[in-house]
Amino acid sequence: MSKLLKLFRRATREEEGITGLETAIILIAFVVVATVFAFVVLSTGLFSSERGKEAVYAGLQKTRGTLELRGSVIANTDGTNVTTLVFDVANSAGGEPVNLDPAATSNKVVIDYRDADVNATNIVWTVDWLVGDLDNLMEAGELAEITIDVSTQTLAANEPFALEVKPPLGGTMIIARTTPAGLDTVVDLH
């Protein structure tokens, strides 16, 4: 009986070792699964934050190149119809330089004209630099006067119209005005 008791004790002791090994294997499996799960969560978080950063930078680039209207829109008339529209533009605060060369073939500002009868795209315009270094780039602190010939558009008294100034980067500046009921030689359209 003592041999049987020794054998039983030995088997019990050996079983504890096997149970410890099995527990260690299960623990290692849990650690591996937790590590893989943590890696997936971190990778997903880094990927989504990178996409968010790209969206923010794209938004900043869009706003940095925007022009803004400075002052009034002036209409020069022949007494019956508006012949030219004149307005001043500047670079918005913190904006990137904008190419204001009307003769440029690419990367240039495009101006469209609309009224009740006409939708003219990429109309002809000229620029006079009021403040700046005359390099055709609208930079911070510079001011330019844009003149548009609308004599072929027959813009008469009491007629609404809109100009869309589209820089290569940044938002579109929409200038919507209505001509007054009576046209003087020079009209301030505010």
C-alpha positions in Angstrom: 0.0 0.0 0.0 2.9 2.4 0.7 4.0 1.9 -2.9 0.6 2.8 -4.1 0.5 5.8 -1.9 3.9 6.9 -3.2 2.8 6.4 -6.8 -0.3 8.4 -6.1 1.6 11.2 -4.5 4.1 11.3 -7.4 1.2 11.4 -9.9 -0.3 14.3 -7.9 2.9 16.2 -7.9 3.5 15.7 -11.6 -0.1 16.8 -12.3 0.6 20.1 -10.6 3.5 20.7 -13.0 1.2 20.0 -16.0 -1.5 22.3 -14.6 1.1 25.1 -14.2 2.4 24.6 -17.8 -1.2 24.7 -19.2 -1.9 27.8 -17.2 1.3 29.4 -18.5 0.3 28.5 -22.1 -3.1 30.0 -21.6 -1.6 33.2 -20.0 0.8 33.5 -22.9 -2.1 33.1 -25.4 -4.0 35.9 -23.6 -0.9 38.2 -23.7 -0.4 37.5 -27.4 -4.1 38.2 -28.2 -4.0 41.4 -26.1 -0.9 42.5 -27.9 -2.4 42.0 -31.3 -5.6 43.7 -30.3 -3.6 46.7 -28.9 -1.6 46.9 -32.1 -4.8 47.0 -34.2 -6.3 49.7 -32.1 -3.2 51.8 -32.1 -2.8 51.4 -35.9 -6.4 52.4 -36.5 -6.0 55.4 -34.2 -2.9 56.5 -36.0 -4.4 56.0 -39.4 -7.5 58.0 -38.5 -5.5 60.8 -36.9 -3.3 61.0 -40.0 -6.5 61.4 -42.2 -7.8 64.1 -39.8 -4.5 65.9 -40.1 -4.6 65.7 -43.9 -8.1 67.2 -43.9 -7.0 70.1 -41.6 -4.0 70.9 -43.9 -6.3 70.8 -47.0 -8.7 73.2 -45.3 -5.8 75.5 -44.4 -4.5 75.4 -47.9 -7.9 76.3 -49.2 -8.3 79.3 -47.0 -4.7 80.6 -47.3 -5.0 81.5 -51.0 -8.2 83.5 -50.7 -8.5 87.1 -51.9 -10.8 89.6 -50.2 -12.6 92.7 -51.4 -11.2 96.0 -50.0 -13.5 98.9 -50.4 -16.4 99.5 -52.8 -17.2 98.4 -56.3 -17.1 101.4 -58.6 -19.2 101.4 -61.9 -18.1 103.7 -64.7 -21.0 104.4 -67.1 -21.8 106.1 -70.3 -25.0 107.4 -68.8 -27.1 104.5 -70.0 -25.0 101.3 -69.4 -22.1 100.4 -67.2 -18.9 100.3 -69.2 -16.4 99.2 -66.5 -16.4 97.8 -63.0 -13.5 98.6 -60.7 -12.7 97.1 -57.3 -9.8 96.6 -55.0 -8.5 93.2 -53.7 -6.0 92.2 -51.1 -4.7 88.9 -49.8 -6.6 87.6 -46.8 -4.8 87.5 -43.4 -2.1 84.8 -43.5 -2.9 84.0 -47.1 -0.5 82.5 -49.6 0.5 84.6 -52.6 -2.0 84.7 -55.5 -1.0 85.2 -59.1 -2.7 88.3 -60.4 -1.2 88.3 -63.9 -4.2 88.5 -66.3 -1.9 87.3 -69.2 -0.9 84.1 -67.4 -2.0 80.9 -69.0 -2.0 78.7 -65.9 -2.3 79.2 -62.2 -4.1 82.4 -62.6 -7.2 84.2 -61.3 -10.4 83.6 -63.4 -13.3 86.1 -63.2 -16.8 85.2 -64.3 -19.7 87.6 -64.9 -23.4 86.9 -64.4 -26.6 88.8 -64.8 -30.2 88.0 -65.8 -29.2 87.8 -69.5 -25.5 86.9 -69.6 -23.2 84.2 -68.1 -19.7 85.1 -69.3 -16.8 82.9 -68.0 -13.2 83.9 -67.9 -13.8 87.5 -68.9 -11.0 89.9 -69.7 -9.7 92.0 -66.8 -6.7 94.2 -66.0 -4.8 94.9 -62.8 -3.2 98.1 -61.4 -1.0 97.8 -58.4 -1.8 100.4 -55.7 0.5 99.0 -53.0 3.1 96.2 -53.7 6.3 95.1 -55.3 4.9 94.8 -58.9 5.8 91.1 -59.2 2.2 90.0 -60.2 1.9 88.1 -56.9 -0.7 89.3 -54.4 1.2 89.0 -51.2 0.5 90.1 -47.6 0.2 93.9 -47.3 -0.3 94.5 -51.0 -3.4 96.1 -52.7 -4.4 95.8 -56.3 -7.2 97.4 -58.4 -9.0 95.2 -60.8 -10.8 96.7 -63.8 -13.4 94.7 -65.8 -14.7 95.8 -69.2 -18.5 95.1 -69.2 -19.4 97.3 -72.1 -20.4 94.3 -74.2 -22.7 93.0 -71.4 -25.3 95.8 -71.6 -25.5 96.2 -67.8 -28.2 98.9 -67.4 -29.8 100.7 -64.5 -31.6 98.8 -61.7 -30.1 95.5 -62.8 -28.5 92.9 -60.4 -25.2 91.2 -61.4 -22.5 89.1 -59.8 -18.8 88.6 -60.3 -17.0 85.4 -59.3 -13.3 85.9 -58.6 -11.7 82.5 -58.6 -8.1 82.2 -57.5 -6.1 79.0 -58.3 -6.1 78.1 -54.6 -8.6 79.2 -52.0 -12.2 80.1 -51.9 -14.2 82.0 -54.6 -15.0 85.6 -53.9 -18.5 86.5 -55.0 -19.3 90.1 -55.6 -23.1 90.6 -56.0 -24.4 94.1 -56.6 -27.4 95.9 -58.1 -27.0 99.0 -60.2 -29.0 102.0 -59.0 -32.1 103.3 -60.8 -30.2 106.3 -62.1 -26.7 106.0 -63.5 -24.2 108.8 -63.1 -20.9 108.8 -64.8 -19.3 107.2 -61.7 -21.4 105.1 -59.3 -20.3 103.7 -56.0 -22.0 100.3 -55.6 -20.8 99.9 -52.0 
